[in-house]
Amino acid sequence: LRVLKEEDLSRLRVTPEMLTDLIMSVHNGVITAASAKAVFEEMASTGTPPGEIIATRGLTQISDETSLRVIIQEALSAHPNQVAAYRKGKTNLAAFFVGKVMQATHGQANPQLANALVKELLEQ
């Protein structure tokens, strides 16, 4: 919406098809909603299709459980005090670990899957 407010709509280079492709990329889990914002901004200024922007910028969401488990295990190992605090009842620390996963993956981890796996691994 910010881009739409700032731009002259007659100069906007986003077609309905491009917008549909972008929305479907989020819906199908190809990219996160946060990445979609950046893709939209580039689409609006360049007219480049979303698939090309996603591929060029390496924005594909990480939804591979095995890869995410490795990243989560590294985060848990690096913060043993927070793991202990979580297991003593500070369950809000799960968000801390999801944040660490997102930081390690530069925001590309599937947030729902990362959240579920963090909680699963913290409960072990």
All heavy atoms as an XYZ file, in Angstrom:
937
protein
N       0.819     -1.196      0.000
C       0.000      0.000      0.000
C       0.862      1.259      0.000
O       0.506      2.248     -0.629
C      -0.956     -0.015      1.188
C      -2.055     -1.085      1.141
C      -2.850     -1.070      2.426
C      -2.942     -0.893     -0.060
N       1.999      1.184      0.684
C       2.890      2.338      0.710
C       3.346      2.677     -0.695
O       3.328      3.830     -1.111
C       4.095      2.083      1.609
C       5.076      3.258      1.669
C       6.340      2.920      2.453
N       7.015      1.708      2.025
C       7.763      1.597      0.924
N       7.923      2.620      0.136
N       8.355      0.462      0.632
N       3.731      1.670     -1.460
C       4.184      1.896     -2.832
C       3.055      2.490     -3.661
O       3.264      3.424     -4.438
C       4.697      0.584     -3.475
C       4.964      0.762     -4.958
C       5.943      0.100     -2.761
N       1.853      1.990     -3.468
C       0.717      2.497     -4.232
C       0.418      3.955     -3.901
O       0.023      4.732     -4.766
C      -0.511      1.630     -3.993
C      -0.421      0.192     -4.509
C      -1.656     -0.586     -4.101
C      -0.221      0.156     -6.007
N       0.607      4.328     -2.649
C       0.369      5.717     -2.241
C       1.447      6.655     -2.782
O       1.162      7.794     -3.123
C       0.306      5.822     -0.714
C      -0.942      5.220     -0.121
C      -0.922      5.329      1.382
C      -2.120      4.607      1.979
N      -2.090      4.612      3.439
N       2.686      6.155     -2.838
C       3.808      6.990     -3.241
C       3.942      7.118     -4.758
O       4.486      8.087     -5.246
C       5.116      6.431     -2.679
C       5.215      6.549     -1.177
C       6.459      5.882     -0.615
O       7.238      5.277     -1.383
O       6.653      5.959      0.611
N       3.496      6.138     -5.494
C       3.680      6.112     -6.945
C       2.493      6.699     -7.676
O       1.355      6.592     -7.233
C       3.888      4.666     -7.432
C       5.210      4.065     -7.041
C       6.385      4.695     -7.752
O       6.270      5.062     -8.938
O       7.427      4.831     -7.098
N       2.790      7.255     -8.816
C       1.748      7.671     -9.751
C       1.218      6.370    -10.371
O       1.975      5.616    -10.992
C       2.359      8.584    -10.812
C       1.373      8.970    -11.893
O       0.177      8.612    -11.780
O       1.798      9.635    -12.850
N      -0.048      6.060    -10.165
C      -0.599      4.776    -10.615
C      -0.443      4.560    -12.116
O      -0.354      3.420    -12.563
C      -2.066      4.653    -10.204
C      -2.315      4.547     -8.703
C      -3.802      4.402     -8.412
C      -1.550      3.389     -8.092
N      -0.375      5.630    -12.882
C      -0.196      5.456    -14.324
C       1.211      4.960    -14.662
O       1.435      4.417    -15.732
C      -0.482      6.767    -15.065
O       0.473      7.746    -14.708
N       2.157      5.133    -13.720
C       3.530      4.669    -13.943
C       3.799      3.322    -13.291
O       4.897      2.771    -13.426
C       4.513      5.702    -13.419
C       4.466      6.980    -14.219
C       5.492      7.989    -13.813
N       6.424      7.582    -12.779
C       7.022      8.433    -11.972
N       6.777      9.718    -12.069
N       7.867      8.013    -11.063
N       2.845      2.787    -12.582
C       3.010      1.498    -11.909
C       3.177      0.406    -12.960
O       2.381      0.303    -13.887
C       1.798      1.204    -11.015
C       1.933      0.076    -10.015
C       3.032      0.389     -9.001
C       0.630     -0.118     -9.279
N       4.201     -0.416    -12.814
C       4.547     -1.402    -13.839
C       4.109     -2.819    -13.468
O       4.610     -3.780    -14.023
C       6.045     -1.336    -14.068
C       6.467      0.081    -14.495
C       7.916      0.194    -14.682
N       8.250     -0.427    -15.969
C       9.471     -0.490    -16.442
N      10.472      0.005    -15.744
N       9.713     -1.052    -17.594
N       3.180     -2.956    -12.551
C       2.698     -4.264    -12.107
C       1.409     -4.595    -12.849
O       0.443     -3.843    -12.794
C       2.447     -4.276    -10.587
C       1.888     -5.605    -10.137
C       3.722     -3.938     -9.833
N       1.409     -5.736    -13.525
C       0.208     -6.181    -14.223
C      -0.623     -7.045    -13.277
O      -0.093     -7.568    -12.278
C       0.558     -7.011    -15.466
O       1.206     -8.226    -15.036
C       1.459     -6.240    -16.421
N      -1.896     -7.241    -13.571
C      -2.710     -8.135    -12.733
C      -2.126     -9.549    -12.679
O      -2.162    -10.198    -11.631
C      -4.076     -8.121    -13.424
C      -4.122     -6.808    -14.136
C      -2.705     -6.542    -14.572
N      -1.565    -10.011    -13.780
C      -0.961    -11.354    -13.811
C       0.247    -11.438    -12.877
O       0.439    -12.444    -12.188
C      -0.543    -11.721    -15.246
C      -1.701    -11.900    -16.198
C      -2.261    -10.575    -16.737
O      -1.599     -9.514    -16.598
O      -3.382    -10.607    -17.275
N       1.062    -10.381    -12.874
C       2.226    -10.363    -11.995
C       1.800    -10.377    -10.533
O       2.387    -11.082     -9.702
C       3.088     -9.127    -12.285
C       3.791     -9.163    -13.625
S       4.486     -7.571    -14.134
C       5.722     -7.300    -12.903
N       0.764     -9.610    -10.220
C       0.260     -9.565     -8.853
C      -0.300    -10.930     -8.445
O      -0.054    -11.405     -7.336
C      -0.797     -8.478     -8.704
C      -1.271     -8.172     -7.296
C      -0.112     -7.812     -6.382
C      -2.292     -7.041     -7.320
N      -1.000    -11.563     -9.360
C      -1.523    -12.909     -9.094
C      -0.380    -13.881     -8.834
O      -0.433    -14.676     -7.882
C      -2.378    -13.406    -10.286
O      -3.464    -12.504    -10.469
C      -2.907    -14.806    -10.043
N       0.661    -13.831     -9.646
C       1.818    -14.717     -9.453
C       2.475    -14.479     -8.098
O       2.871    -15.431     -7.419
C       2.845    -14.507    -10.564
C       2.381    -15.037    -11.912
O       1.380    -15.784    -11.949
O       3.032    -14.690    -12.925
N       2.575    -13.223     -7.709
C       3.176    -12.900     -6.418
C       2.337    -13.448     -5.268
O       2.855    -14.080     -4.346
C       3.350    -11.386     -6.274
C       3.940    -10.899     -4.954
C       5.344    -11.448     -4.748
C       3.946     -9.380     -4.901
N       1.040    -13.244     -5.340
C       0.141    -13.741     -4.294
C       0.200    -15.257     -4.212
O       0.259    -15.834     -3.119
C      -1.302    -13.247     -4.535
C      -1.366    -11.729     -4.323
C      -2.300    -13.970     -3.629
C      -2.643    -11.089     -4.805
N       0.231    -15.920     -5.359
C       0.303    -17.380     -5.369
C       1.644    -17.873     -4.823
O       1.718    -18.930     -4.192
C       0.055    -17.919     -6.778
C      -1.385    -17.720     -7.256
S      -2.662    -18.310     -6.086
C      -2.312    -20.058     -6.057
N       2.705    -17.109     -5.036
C       4.013    -17.484     -4.494
C       3.983    -17.492     -2.968
O       4.571    -18.366     -2.333
C       5.100    -16.522     -4.985
O       5.283    -16.651     -6.372
N       3.278    -16.538     -2.392
C       3.134    -16.507     -0.935
C       2.208    -17.636     -0.487
O       2.518    -18.388      0.438
C       2.598    -15.144     -0.443
C       2.322    -15.169      1.050
C       3.579    -14.037     -0.788
N       1.075    -17.765     -1.158
C       0.080    -18.787     -0.796
C       0.679    -20.197     -0.857
O       0.398    -21.032      0.003
C      -1.133    -18.677     -1.716
C      -2.174    -19.716     -1.470
N      -3.011    -19.665     -0.375
C      -2.496    -20.844     -2.152
C      -3.815    -20.725     -0.403
N      -3.516    -21.447     -1.469
N       1.507    -20.463     -1.863
C       2.091    -21.792     -2.046
C       3.362    -22.007     -1.228
O       3.985    -23.062     -1.328
C       2.370    -22.044     -3.527
C       1.091    -22.147     -4.334
O       0.048    -22.541     -3.828
N       1.166    -21.766     -5.591
N       3.760    -21.003     -0.441
C       4.915    -21.163      0.424
C       6.253    -21.012     -0.279
O       7.282    -21.399      0.268
N       6.256    -20.463     -1.481
C       7.507    -20.269     -2.206
C       8.326    -19.171     -1.531
O       9.546    -19.286     -1.394
C       7.245    -19.922     -3.692
C       8.536    -19.585     -4.423
C       6.518    -21.069     -4.381
N       7.655    -18.084     -1.102
C       8.315    -16.988     -0.405
C       7.478    -16.595      0.815
O       6.303    -16.937      0.895
C       8.517    -15.743     -1.304
C       7.182    -15.194     -1.826
C       9.471    -16.044     -2.437
C       7.288    -13.881     -2.571
N       8.100    -15.870      1.718
C       7.384    -15.373      2.892
C       6.670    -14.076      2.541
O       6.981    -13.432      1.538
C       8.356    -15.099      4.053
O       9.254    -14.054      3.662
C       9.134    -16.349      4.449
N       5.758    -13.664      3.390
C       5.053    -12.404      3.191
C       6.030    -11.234      3.242
O       5.889    -10.256      2.496
C       3.959    -12.239      4.241
N       7.034    -11.326      4.092
C       8.038    -10.258      4.179
C       8.812    -10.140      2.866
O       9.062     -9.036      2.380
C       8.991    -10.527      5.339
N       9.176    -11.269      2.289
C       9.875    -11.244      1.004
C       8.975    -10.707     -0.089
O       9.437    -10.029     -1.008
C      10.356    -12.649      0.623
O      11.343    -13.098      1.512
N       7.682    -10.996      0.000
C       6.738    -10.536     -1.020
C       6.706     -9.012     -1.088
O       6.545     -8.443     -2.170
C       5.348    -11.086     -0.744
N       6.875     -8.362      0.046
C       6.886     -6.893      0.052
C       8.054     -6.365     -0.779
O       7.896     -5.440     -1.569
C       6.973     -6.367      1.484
C       5.721     -6.615      2.288
C       5.896     -6.148      3.712
C       4.674     -6.512      4.534
N       4.806     -6.093      5.929
N       9.221     -6.962     -0.589
C      10.398     -6.540     -1.350
C      10.227     -6.849     -2.834
O      10.601     -6.044     -3.690
C      11.648     -7.224     -0.800
N       9.647     -7.998     -3.131
C       9.407     -8.384     -4.528
C       8.441     -7.393     -5.171
O       8.659     -6.938     -6.297
C       8.886     -9.829     -4.639
C       8.453    -10.153     -6.061
C       9.950    -10.818     -4.171
N       7.388     -7.031     -4.457
C       6.409     -6.095     -5.005
C       7.052     -4.751     -5.315
O       6.796     -4.160     -6.368
C       5.220     -5.903     -4.065
C       4.185     -4.973     -4.640
C       3.275     -5.439     -5.570
C       4.157     -3.633     -4.293
C       2.333     -4.581     -6.130
C       3.226     -2.771     -4.847
C       2.310     -3.252     -5.775
N       7.891     -4.265     -4.399
C       8.554     -2.978     -4.634
C       9.395     -3.022     -5.904
O       9.377     -2.088     -6.704
C       9.409     -2.589     -3.439
C       8.589     -2.120     -2.260
C       9.446     -1.601     -1.116
O      10.529     -1.049     -1.382
O       9.006     -1.742      0.034
N      10.123     -4.109     -6.081
C      10.948     -4.223     -7.286
C      10.086     -4.374     -8.535
O      10.386     -3.792     -9.580
C      11.931     -5.393     -7.165
C      12.941     -5.409     -8.297
C      14.084     -6.373     -8.073
O      14.428     -6.662     -6.914
O      14.632     -6.835     -9.090
N       9.011     -5.143     -8.428
C       8.087     -5.285     -9.557
C       7.542     -3.920     -9.963
O       7.480     -3.595    -11.153
C       6.901     -6.189     -9.182
C       7.197     -7.649     -9.133
S       5.844     -8.687     -8.472
C       4.353     -7.863     -8.903
N       7.148     -3.126     -8.981
C       6.548     -1.826     -9.243
C       7.517     -0.884     -9.938
O       7.125     -0.105    -10.803
C       6.045     -1.205     -7.943
N       8.788     -0.969     -9.574
C       9.752     -0.034    -10.150
C      10.373     -0.521    -11.450
O      10.757      0.292    -12.288
C      10.844      0.290     -9.132
O      11.608     -0.847     -8.844
N      10.461     -1.853    -11.634
C      11.161     -2.372    -12.822
C      10.259     -3.062    -13.830
O      10.645     -3.215    -14.976
C      12.255     -3.375    -12.407
O      11.628     -4.535    -11.834
C      13.246     -2.760    -11.444
N       9.107     -3.561    -13.367
C       8.238     -4.326    -14.252
C       8.691     -5.763    -14.434
O       8.175     -6.491    -15.279
N       9.645     -6.178    -13.635
C      10.165     -7.544    -13.706
C       9.161     -8.509    -13.073
O       8.634     -8.225    -11.998
C      11.515     -7.638    -12.963
O      12.401     -6.655    -13.497
C      12.129     -9.020    -13.106
N       8.901     -9.670    -13.694
C       7.972    -10.648    -13.116
C       8.475    -11.176    -11.766
O       9.685    -11.287    -11.549
C       7.936    -11.771    -14.147
C       8.462    -11.177    -15.402
C       9.411    -10.094    -14.991
N       7.545    -11.522    -10.871
C       7.946    -11.950     -9.529
C       8.829    -13.194     -9.521
O       9.769    -13.266     -8.730
C       6.620    -12.192     -8.806
C       5.608    -12.325     -9.873
C       6.094    -11.530    -11.029
N       8.562    -14.152    -10.386
C       9.379    -15.369    -10.412
C      10.831    -15.080    -10.711
O      11.738    -15.686    -10.122
N      11.063    -14.137    -11.597
C      12.426    -13.758    -11.945
C      13.120    -13.056    -10.782
O      14.281    -13.316    -10.484
C      12.400    -12.845    -13.170
C      13.749    -12.554    -13.763
C      13.636    -11.727    -15.031
O      12.718    -11.967    -15.838
O      14.487    -10.823    -15.194
N      12.401    -12.188    -10.100
C      12.962    -11.477     -8.940
C      13.280    -12.470     -7.828
O      14.362    -12.416     -7.227
C      11.984    -10.397     -8.428
C      11.780     -9.323     -9.501
C      12.489     -9.772     -7.122
C      10.630     -8.384     -9.217
N      12.368    -13.389     -7.582
C      12.562    -14.392     -6.523
C      13.807    -15.223     -6.817
O      14.635    -15.448     -5.933
C      11.310    -15.287     -6.386
C      10.147    -14.458     -5.835
C      11.593    -16.496     -5.509
C       8.787    -15.123     -5.983
N      13.943    -15.660     -8.061
C      15.095    -16.485     -8.435
C      16.398    -15.695     -8.379
O      17.397    -16.166     -7.824
C      14.886    -17.056     -9.833
N      16.389    -14.491     -8.919
C      17.599    -13.673     -8.973
C      18.093    -13.294     -7.588
O      19.297    -13.323     -7.322
C      17.337    -12.387     -9.789
O      16.907    -12.755    -11.098
C      18.568    -11.525     -9.897
N      17.176    -12.963     -6.708
C      17.552    -12.509     -5.361
C      17.645    -13.643     -4.351
O      17.956    -13.424     -3.183
C      16.562    -11.452     -4.882
C      16.685    -10.172     -5.730
C      15.765     -9.080     -5.333
N      15.976     -8.652     -3.963
C      15.185     -7.787     -3.339
N      14.164     -7.249     -3.961
N      15.414     -7.460     -2.092
N      17.357    -14.874     -4.769
C      17.462    -16.019     -3.867
C      16.505    -15.946     -2.695
O      16.878    -16.214     -1.559
N      15.245    -15.605     -2.964
C      14.266    -15.398     -1.897
C      13.397    -16.619     -1.589
O      12.501    -16.535     -0.764
C      13.356    -14.215     -2.259
C      14.055    -12.870     -2.390
C      13.080    -11.817     -2.893
C      14.670    -12.452     -1.076
N      13.670    -17.720     -2.241
C      12.840    -18.905     -2.036
C      12.855    -19.310     -0.566
O      13.905    -19.382      0.072
C      13.334    -20.071     -2.906
O      13.371    -19.641     -4.259
C      12.429    -21.272     -2.785
N      11.682    -19.567     -0.040
C      11.508    -19.929      1.366
C      12.088    -21.317      1.644
O      11.960    -22.218      0.831
C      10.007    -19.906      1.685
C       9.669    -20.169      3.108
C       8.220    -19.851      3.393
O       7.956    -18.912      4.088
N       7.292    -20.608      2.877
N      12.718    -21.472      2.787
C      13.275    -22.763      3.198
C      12.202    -23.527      3.948
O      11.794    -23.138      5.046
C      14.518    -22.576      4.084
C      15.597    -21.802      3.330
C      15.047    -23.925      4.563
C      16.749    -21.340      4.209
N      11.737    -24.615      3.340
C      10.696    -25.437      3.958
C      11.161    -26.870      4.158
O      10.362    -27.745      4.470
C       9.430    -25.412      3.094
O       8.879    -24.119      3.070
N      12.442    -27.110      3.986
C      13.003    -28.441      4.167
C      13.228    -28.688      5.657
O      14.037    -27.998      6.292
C      14.317    -28.553      3.388
C      14.994    -29.883      3.603
O      14.349    -30.920      3.366
O      16.169    -29.879      4.045
N      12.507    -29.665      6.201
C      12.584    -29.939      7.643
C      13.988    -30.288      8.093
O      14.431    -29.848      9.155
C      11.624    -31.076      8.027
C      10.222    -30.634      8.236
C       9.369    -31.699      8.908
O       9.866    -32.401      9.826
O       8.203    -31.828      8.518
N      14.681    -31.082      7.308
C      16.023    -31.505      7.694
C      16.957    -30.308      7.827
O      17.685    -30.185      8.813
C      16.583    -32.511      6.668
O      15.670    -33.602      6.553
C      17.940    -33.032      7.092
N      16.915    -29.405      6.855
C      17.759    -28.202      6.902
C      17.400    -27.331      8.099
O      18.284    -26.825      8.798
C      17.588    -27.384      5.625
O      17.989    -28.117      4.509
N      16.110    -27.154      8.325
C      15.677    -26.321      9.450
C      16.049    -26.947     10.790
O      16.433    -26.238     11.724
C      14.179    -26.049      9.377
C      13.747    -25.080      8.282
C      12.230    -24.935      8.262
C      14.407    -23.720      8.457
N      15.955    -28.257     10.895
C      16.334    -28.923     12.153
C      17.803    -28.668     12.493
O      18.147    -28.431     13.647
C      16.065    -30.421     12.070
C      14.619    -30.791     12.218
C      14.426    -32.318     12.130
N      13.034    -32.655     12.098
C      12.260    -32.786     13.172
N      12.785    -32.622     14.370
N      10.991    -33.101     13.054
N      18.670    -28.704     11.477
C      20.100    -28.444     11.699
C      20.295    -27.013     12.211
O      21.026    -26.785     13.176
C      20.897    -28.682     10.393
C      22.327    -28.167     10.516
C      20.880    -30.155     10.021
N      19.637    -26.065     11.584
C      19.753    -24.660     11.981
C      19.216    -24.454     13.394
O      19.821    -23.747     14.213
C      19.027    -23.764     10.966
C      19.741    -23.835      9.613
C      18.928    -22.326     11.462
C      18.946    -23.294      8.447
N      18.094    -25.097     13.699
C      17.499    -24.976     15.036
C      18.414    -25.600     16.085
O      18.625    -25.018     17.155
C      16.090    -25.605     15.064
C      15.143    -24.790     14.181
C      15.568    -25.702     16.492
C      13.831    -25.488     13.872
N      18.970    -26.769     15.787
C      19.887    -27.421     16.735
C      21.086    -26.525     17.027
O      21.540    -26.440     18.174
C      20.365    -28.776     16.190
C      19.325    -29.852     16.249
C      18.990    -30.272     17.687
O      19.496    -29.763     18.682
N      18.079    -31.216     17.798
N      21.593    -25.838     15.997
C      22.711    -24.913     16.201
C      22.303    -23.772     17.128
O      23.063    -23.374     18.008
C      23.202    -24.366     14.855
C      23.911    -25.404     14.009
C      24.208    -24.928     12.594
O      23.859    -23.775     12.240
O      24.781    -25.718     11.827
N      21.093    -23.249     16.928
C      20.605    -22.159     17.778
C      20.423    -22.635     19.215
O      20.778    -21.915     20.165
C      19.290    -21.608     17.231
N      19.902    -23.829     19.395
C      19.711    -24.373     20.743
C      21.057    -24.601     21.425
O      21.218    -24.289     22.611
C      18.903    -25.667     20.689
C      17.476    -25.591     20.148
C      16.829    -26.963     20.159
C      16.639    -24.592     20.916
N      22.011    -25.132     20.681
C      23.338    -25.391     21.241
C      24.046    -24.098     21.635
O      24.799    -24.068     22.611
C      24.201    -26.148     20.229
O      23.645    -27.410     19.970
N      23.809    -23.038     20.880
C      24.465    -21.758     21.147
C      23.854    -21.013     22.336
O      24.465    -20.074     22.845
C      24.406    -20.880     19.895
N      22.665    -21.423     22.770
C      21.970    -20.710     23.854
C      21.419    -21.685     24.900
O      20.213    -21.778     25.112
C      20.834    -19.855     23.274
C      21.313    -18.827     22.310
N      21.439    -19.071     20.968
C      21.724    -17.555     22.513
C      21.900    -17.988     20.374
N      22.088    -17.061     21.282
N      22.316    -22.414     25.590
C      21.847    -23.415     26.559
C      21.064    -22.817     27.731
O      20.155    -23.468     28.248
C      23.134    -24.094     27.031
C      24.210    -23.103     26.744
C      23.766    -22.341     25.529
N      21.390    -21.598     28.147
C      20.674    -20.986     29.269
C      19.209    -20.716     28.904
O      18.309    -20.909     29.724
C      21.350    -19.689     29.711
C      22.713    -19.938     30.322
O      23.017    -21.034     30.779
N      23.559    -18.918     30.310
N      18.975    -20.280     27.676
C      17.607    -20.029     27.228
C      16.835    -21.342     27.078
O      15.644    -21.391     27.363
C      17.602    -19.241     25.911
C      17.985    -17.788     26.073
C      19.492    -17.549     26.133
O      20.304    -18.462     26.092
N      19.873    -16.287     26.248
N      17.529    -22.395     26.637
C      16.875    -23.709     26.538
C      16.431    -24.160     27.926
O      15.289    -24.600     28.116
C      17.814    -24.762     25.890
C      17.213    -26.155     25.985
C      18.111    -24.398     24.441
N      17.310    -24.022     28.894
C      16.977    -24.422     30.271
C      15.815    -23.589     30.802
O      14.896    -24.136     31.450
C      18.198    -24.274     31.165
N      15.828    -22.296     30.533
C      14.741    -21.425     30.996
C      13.421    -21.809     30.337
O      12.367    -21.815     30.987
C      15.073    -19.965     30.713
N      13.458    -22.147     29.064
C      12.240    -22.596     28.372
C      11.687    -23.843     29.057
O      10.493    -23.936     29.325
C      12.530    -22.895     26.892
C      11.329    -23.459     26.174
C      10.424    -22.611     25.550
C      11.074    -24.829     26.140
C       9.309    -23.110     24.900
C       9.958    -25.333     25.496
C       9.078    -24.475     24.871
O       7.967    -24.978     24.236
N      12.559    -24.778     29.333
C      12.132    -26.052     29.921
C      11.670    -25.907     31.370
O      11.003    -26.790     31.893
C      13.258    -27.079     29.798
C      13.469    -27.467     28.336
C      14.543    -28.467     28.117
N      14.597    -28.831     26.703
C      15.660    -29.290     26.092
N      16.780    -29.495     26.766
N      15.623    -29.585     24.803
N      11.979    -24.761     31.976
C      11.497    -24.469     33.335
C      10.219    -23.647     33.311
O       9.755    -23.206     34.355
C      12.576    -23.738     34.139
C      13.748    -24.624     34.499
C      14.774    -23.874     35.321
C      15.936    -24.791     35.653
N      16.986    -24.111     36.405
N       9.672    -23.413     32.102
C       8.384    -22.735     32.030
C       8.333    -21.437     31.254
O       7.257    -20.887     31.051
N       9.458    -20.900     30.844
C       9.463    -19.640     30.076
C       9.220    -19.964     28.590
O      10.112    -19.825     27.758
C      10.770    -18.892     30.261
C      10.899    -18.223     31.586
C      12.048    -17.246     31.546
C      11.694    -16.104     32.473
N      12.482    -14.937     32.199
N       8.004    -20.374     28.287
C       7.690    -20.841     26.940
C       7.726    -19.732     25.888
O       7.810    -20.030     24.693
C       6.312    -21.526     26.907
O       5.335    -20.618     27.404
C       6.319    -22.796     27.753
N       7.700    -18.485     26.332
C       7.799    -17.396     25.354
C       9.182    -17.342     24.692
O       9.363    -16.654     23.695
C       7.451    -16.053     25.985
C       8.377    -15.682     27.126
O       9.017    -16.537     27.727
N       8.437    -14.404     27.438
N      10.152    -18.078     25.226
C      11.480    -18.125     24.626
C      11.487    -18.876     23.295
O      12.459    -18.778     22.542
C      12.485    -18.761     25.591
C      12.962    -17.832     26.700
C      13.735    -18.602     27.757
C      13.811    -16.709     26.118
N      10.414    -19.565     22.984
C      10.328    -20.219     21.673
C      10.447    -19.165     20.572
O      11.111    -19.385     19.546
C       9.024    -20.999     21.539
N       9.839    -18.015     20.786
C       9.914    -16.926     19.808
C      11.357    -16.440     19.645
O      11.763    -16.064     18.541
C       9.004    -15.778     20.225
N      12.122    -16.443     20.717
C      13.536    -16.069     20.653
C      14.265    -16.986     19.674
O      15.040    -16.528     18.825
C      14.156    -16.160     22.055
C      15.656    -16.101     22.082
C      16.312    -14.882     21.993
C      16.402    -17.261     22.205
C      17.705    -14.828     22.032
C      17.790    -17.217     22.242
C      18.449    -15.993     22.156
N      14.003    -18.297     19.779
C      14.686    -19.257     18.911
C      14.194    -19.171     17.463
O      14.979    -19.312     16.535
C      14.553    -20.679     19.468
C      15.405    -20.895     20.685
C      14.838    -20.992     21.935
C      16.781    -20.965     20.585
C      15.614    -21.163     23.067
C      17.579    -21.139     21.701
C      16.997    -21.237     22.947
N      12.919    -18.917     17.283
C      12.411    -18.713     15.920
C      13.105    -17.496     15.309
O      13.506    -17.514     14.141
C      10.875    -18.554     15.897
C      10.391    -18.158     14.508
C      10.200    -19.852     16.344
N      13.295    -16.464     16.106
C      14.019    -15.284     15.647
C      15.449    -15.609     15.238
O      15.951    -15.104     14.228
N      16.101    -16.460     16.007
C      17.469    -16.879     15.674
C      17.490    -17.664     14.362
O      18.406    -17.508     13.548
C      18.081    -17.724     16.805
C      18.348    -16.947     18.069
C      19.384    -15.871     17.823
C      19.693    -15.079     19.061
N      20.575    -13.941     18.779
N      16.481    -18.497     14.150
C      16.387    -19.257     12.901
C      16.174    -18.306     11.730
O      16.822    -18.427     10.681
C      15.251    -20.306     12.972
C      15.000    -20.941     11.618
C      15.575    -21.360     14.020
N      15.284    -17.347     11.908
C      15.023    -16.382     10.843
C      16.283    -15.563     10.552
O      16.585    -15.273      9.390
C      13.849    -15.474     11.207
C      12.528    -16.224     11.372
S      12.086    -17.276      9.979
C      11.441    -16.057      8.857
N      17.013    -15.224     11.591
C      18.255    -14.465     11.413
C      19.281    -15.307     10.648
O      19.926    -14.818      9.723
C      18.793    -14.076     12.784
C      20.028    -13.210     12.755
C      20.463    -12.834     14.166
O      20.326    -13.628     15.103
N      20.975    -11.627     14.319
N      19.416    -16.566     11.014
C      20.394    -17.439     10.364
C      20.052    -17.704      8.901
O      20.955    -17.932      8.088
C      20.486    -18.769     11.125
N      18.768    -17.686      8.582
C      18.345    -17.965      7.198
C      18.029    -16.692      6.426
O      17.492    -16.753      5.319
C      17.105    -18.880      7.190
O      16.015    -18.217      7.845
C      17.386    -20.223      7.837
N      18.354    -15.554      7.013
C      18.076    -14.255      6.374
C      16.602    -14.106      6.026
O      16.246    -13.612      4.960
C      18.960    -14.056      5.145
C      20.411    -14.222      5.436
N      21.133    -13.275      6.131
C      21.269    -15.236      5.174
C      22.376    -13.708      6.254
N      22.481    -14.888      5.699
N      15.746    -14.581      6.937
C      14.303    -14.439      6.779
C      13.673    -15.409      5.806
O      12.500    -15.273      5.470
N      14.413    -16.404      5.365
C      13.901    -17.319      4.347
C      13.275    -18.591      4.911
O      12.666    -19.343      4.165
C      15.003    -17.680      3.360
C      15.394    -16.505      2.493
C      16.451    -16.881      1.498
O      17.630    -16.698      1.750
N      16.022    -17.429      0.387
N      13.399    -18.830      6.199
C      12.789    -20.031      6.784
C      11.273    -19.895      6.780
O      10.735    -18.813      6.998
C      13.288    -20.231      8.213
N      10.605    -20.988      6.521
C       9.148    -21.014      6.612
C       8.812    -20.784      8.086
O       9.129    -21.618      8.935
C       8.640    -22.372      6.139
C       7.147    -22.527      6.266
O       6.551    -22.132      7.255
N       6.555    -23.126      5.266
N       8.191    -19.645      8.419
C       8.002    -19.316      9.838
C       7.108    -20.290     10.590
O       7.369    -20.595     11.753
C       7.402    -17.908      9.816
C       7.015    -17.625      8.430
C       7.724    -18.587      7.533
N       6.065    -20.793      9.948
C       5.176    -21.741     10.627
C       5.911    -23.043     10.927
O       5.812    -23.592     12.028
C       3.921    -22.019      9.784
C       3.001    -20.841      9.644
C       3.400    -19.889      8.533
O       4.259    -20.170      7.707
N       2.783    -18.719      8.513
N       6.669    -23.528      9.937
C       7.410    -24.767     10.128
C       8.521    -24.561     11.163
O       8.718    -25.412     12.034
C       7.999    -25.247      8.797
C       8.792    -26.542      8.829
C       7.947    -27.692      9.378
C       9.314    -26.867      7.437
N       9.217    -23.440     11.082
C      10.281    -23.157     12.053
C       9.714    -23.117     13.466
O      10.296    -23.685     14.393
C      10.966    -21.837     11.713
N       8.579    -22.479     13.643
C       7.944    -22.394     14.961
C       7.598    -23.781     15.492
O       7.878    -24.109     16.654
C       6.702    -21.508     14.878
C       6.151    -21.164     16.230
O       6.890    -20.862     17.154
N       4.845    -21.187     16.344
N       6.991    -24.603     14.653
C       6.618    -25.959     15.076
C       7.850    -26.791     15.431
O       7.861    -27.508     16.444
C       5.807    -26.640     13.978
N       8.894    -26.687     14.608
C      10.106    -27.487     14.864
C      10.845    -26.998     16.097
O      11.382    -27.803     16.860
C      11.013    -27.452     13.639
C      10.503    -28.199     12.412
C      11.435    -27.977     11.221
C      10.349    -29.687     12.694
N      10.883    -25.698     16.313
C      11.522    -25.150     17.520
C      10.840    -25.727     18.757
O      11.492    -26.223     19.676
C      11.496    -23.601     17.525
C      11.735    -23.057     18.923
C      12.531    -23.045     16.559
N       9.526    -25.666     18.784
C       8.783    -26.174     19.941
C       9.004    -27.667     20.121
O       9.198    -28.149     21.239
C       7.304    -25.854     19.811
C       7.023    -24.384     20.009
C       5.560    -24.058     19.852
C       5.338    -22.556     20.051
N       3.953    -22.173     19.831
N       9.003    -28.400     19.012
C       9.241    -29.850     19.079
C      10.612    -30.152     19.667
O      10.750    -30.991     20.567
C       9.130    -30.452     17.674
C       9.450    -31.925     17.618
C       9.503    -32.447     16.188
O       8.670    -32.040     15.358
O      10.398    -33.279     15.912
N      11.632    -29.474     19.176
C      12.995    -29.748     19.645
C      13.223    -29.248     21.068
O      13.995    -29.854     21.812
C      14.008    -29.142     18.679
C      14.039    -29.818     17.300
C      14.942    -29.065     16.340
C      14.469    -31.270     17.405
N      12.558    -28.182     21.453
C      12.692    -27.720     22.834
C      12.004    -28.654     23.823
O      12.408    -28.725     24.980
C      12.091    -26.303     22.972
C      12.971    -25.166     22.480
C      12.168    -23.874     22.419
C      14.193    -24.995     23.366
N      11.008    -29.363     23.361
C      10.281    -30.287     24.247
C      11.016    -31.610     24.425
O      10.678    -32.392     25.313
C       8.872    -30.557     23.688
C       7.980    -29.343     23.622
C       7.648    -28.753     24.972
O       7.527    -29.509     25.952
O       7.507    -27.517     25.047
N      12.021    -31.877     23.621
C      12.749    -33.157     23.720
C      13.651    -33.182     24.912
O      14.188    -32.230     25.365
C      13.568    -33.408     22.445
C      12.713    -33.690     21.254
C      13.532    -33.959     20.004
O      14.742    -33.767     19.973
N      12.873    -34.418     18.965
